[in-house]
Amino acid sequence: MFDNLRQDAESSPFYEEEGATKFQPASSTESFFSPPASSRRILGMTGVQRFVVVFMLFLAVCLIGGMALVILGKIGF
């Protein structure tokens, strides 16, 4: 029943259009998830962009924490 399954899958594309390129696996020297060693980017961002994101996250945590302290009555004005 499953003898020619791989050959059948390669010979007749189910969802692909005719002439579409097939998936090319990465070579063994390339890593799919890690950037080149010379790149200093994390998640595709430069150092300044990462700093801005982290600073905005810090401000959001401080603001939410301050609002929680006021609502819980731990500090007051």
N, C-alpha and C positions, 0 to 999 in steps of 0.2 A: 504494500500500500504506500509506503513512504520511500520506496527505492529511488525514484527519480525526482524527488521533491526539489532538490537544489537545482537540477538541470531545468526543471519546469519553471522555477522562479526566475532563473537567468534568461531563459529564452523568451518568455512572454511577460512584458511589464504589465502589472495590474493597474496601477494608477499613473504611471509615467506616460508622457507623450512620446511619440516616436522621435528619435533623434536627440532626446534629452541626454545630457551627460550623466554618467553614473558617479556615485560617491567614490572619491579617491582617498584612501586612508593616508594619514600623515606618515612620513618616513620615520624610521626608528630613531633618528637623531633629533627630531623635533618633538617637543612636548606640547600636547594640545592645550593645556591649561596654563602653563607658565610662559611669561613673556621672555624675550631674549635677555641674556645676562647683562647686556649693556644698558637696558632700559631700566629706569628708576621709577617707573609708574606702577601704582597699585590700583587696581580696578579701573585702569585707563585714565587716572587723574594725576596731575602734577602735584608737587608738594604744597603749593599755594592753595590749590583747589581742595586738597585733603584738609588743610588747616581751616579753611572757611567752613567746610562741612562739620568738622569736629567742634569748632567754636560755636556754630549754630546749635548743635546738639547740646553742648554745655549750657548755653543760655536757656534752652528749652527745659532742661532738667532743673536748673536753678529757679526758673519762673514757676514751674509746676510744683516744686518743693515749697517755695515761698507761699503759693496760694494754698497748698495743703496745710501749712502751719497756721495761716490766718483762719482758714475754715475750721480747723480743729481747735482753735482758741489757744494755741500754745504761745502765740505772740499776738499783740494787739497794738492798735494805734491810739 
